[in-house]
Amino acid sequence: MIQPRFIGDEGAVVWPHTCICGSNSGRLTDTLKEPAGGRVYLCDRCVSALARLHGFVHGDAIDEARAEQQRLADRVAALEQQVQEAVARQTRVVSVDELIAASKAAPAAEPEGVAA
């Protein structure tokens, strides 16, 4: 029995560096088998086709799951962007102690981040 190894997006390190279908983009699974033609890798598309062929997945479940995964990844990216924008808009909060210290040090100057 083979013990395949998922290698993700880091790429295939052993020749031929591609899936058996010729694709070398995206995630690959390394089967750790090396017949005469080089190492055997499988891309997501080929793994999906094999899963369907063997009845591990019914219908378009893989496509639906991938679409949902992409939708969630897009949502996460949008939320991260919103957080970055909120942080960029954030004003500095000054404590009362800082205000008192600043007023004693230079009565005419306002502490940093405080609008008059």
N, C-alpha and C positions, 0 to 999 in steps of 0.2 A: 504494500500500500504506500502511495506517495504521501508525503507531508508537505503540501504546498506552502509557500511563504508569500504573504502579501507584501509587496514592496512599495506600494503607494506611488506618489508622484516623483520620487527620487530618481526613477529611471532604471532601466535594465543595465546591469554592469557586465554581463557576459554576452558574447556574440550569439545571436544576430541583433540583440538590443531591441527587438520588436516582438509583437504578438505574432502568433502563427498566421494571422490574417494580414499581417504587414503593417498594422497600426503601431505607432510608437508614441502616441499622445495619451495623456491621462494616466489612470492607475493601471498597473499591471500586476498579475499574480505570477510568481516564479514557481514553476512545477518542480524545480530542482532536478529535472530529467534532461539529459543531453544525448539524444540519439545522434547519428552521424551528421545531421544538419545543424547542430548547435543547440543551445539551451532553448527549452520550450517555455514561452511566456503566453499568458492569456490576458487580453484586455477586458474591460468591463462589458463591452458589447458581446464578446465571445462567451464570457462566463454567463451572461444573461441568457444567451441563446442555448447554452448547454443546460442551464437550470430549467428552462422551459421544456427542452427536449426530454429531459429525464423526469419531468413532472414535479419538480421541486417548487415551482411557482406556476400559478394558474393565471391565464389571461394576461392582462397588462399590469399586473401588480408591481413589477419592477419599475416600469415606466412611470406609474403613478407615484410610487415611493420616491423615485428620483426627482420627479417634478415637485413633490412636496418638500423634499430636502432642499432643492434649489430655491423654492419660495421662502422657506425658513432662513436659508443663508442670506437671501436678499433682505429679508426683514431684519436680521441681526446686523447686517451692514448698515441699513438705514438707521437703526437705533444707535449704533456706535457713532454714526455721523451726527445725529442729534445730540448725543452726549458731548462730543467734541465741540459742537457749536455752542452748547449751553456753557461749557467750561470757558470758552473764549469770551462769552458775554458776561461772565461772572465778575462782579465787582468785589473789591477787597473789603472785608468786614473788619472794622476797627473797634477795639475794645475801649471801654470808658477809661481804663488806666492809661492806654496809649494816648487818648485825647488829652487827658490831664497832663501827662508827661510832655507831650508836644506843646501844649499851651504854656507850660512853665519854661521850656527851653527856648522857644521863639514865639512870643505872643502874636506876632503878625502873620506867621506862616501856618497854613493848614497842614495836618498830617497827610501823608501820601494816601491817595485813594478816597479822600473825603472832599466832596464838592461843597462849595460855599453856598 
